[in-house]
Amino acid sequence: MTVRGCPSRVRASPARDRLLRGQRLRQQLDLAVAAEDYERASLLRDEIKSLASVDDGPGDGS
């Protein structure tokens, strides 16, 4: 989240935000699987894949 007038060193970068979100999603996925909530696990897995595809984006040199 950006704050107007806030120095960039205080704001998290978009890449860091994605990294932290991915970590939270993976933790939630682990909990959903442990609770045998496979429908939620499937949704979380799809969200993690979607987040990863943003990271891979065009222009990755492949």
C-alpha positions in Angstrom: 0.0 0.0 0.0 1.4 3.4 -0.9 1.1 6.4 1.2 1.2 9.9 -0.3 4.2 11.8 0.8 5.8 8.7 2.4 9.4 8.0 1.5 9.9 5.0 -0.7 12.0 3.2 1.9 9.0 3.0 4.2 6.7 1.7 1.5 6.8 -2.0 0.6 7.7 -2.7 -3.1 5.1 -4.5 -5.3 7.5 -7.5 -5.5 7.7 -7.7 -1.7 3.9 -7.4 -1.4 3.6 -10.4 -3.8 6.2 -12.4 -1.9 4.4 -11.8 1.4 1.0 -12.5 -0.1 2.3 -15.8 -1.6 3.7 -16.8 1.8 0.3 -16.1 3.5 -1.5 -18.0 0.8 0.8 -21.1 1.1 0.3 -21.1 4.8 -3.5 -20.9 4.4 -3.2 -23.7 1.8 -1.4 -25.9 4.3 -4.0 -25.3 6.9 -6.9 -26.0 4.5 -5.3 -29.3 3.4 -4.7 -30.3 7.1 -8.3 -29.6 7.8 -9.3 -31.6 4.7 -11.1 -28.5 3.2 -10.1 -29.5 -0.3 -12.5 -27.0 -1.9 -10.8 -24.1 -0.2 -7.4 -25.7 -0.9 -8.3 -25.7 -4.6 -9.2 -22.0 -4.6 -6.0 -21.1 -2.7 -3.9 -23.2 -5.1 -5.5 -21.3 -8.1 -4.8 -18.0 -6.4 -1.2 -19.0 -5.8 -0.8 -20.0 -9.5 -2.4 -16.7 -10.5 0.0 -14.7 -8.3 3.0 -16.7 -9.7 1.9 -15.9 -13.3 2.0 -12.2 -12.5 5.6 -12.7 -11.3 6.6 -14.6 -14.5 4.9 -11.9 -16.8 6.0 -11.1 -20.4 9.6 -10.3 -21.1 11.2 -12.9 -19.0 13.6 -13.8 -21.7 12.3 -17.3 -22.4 
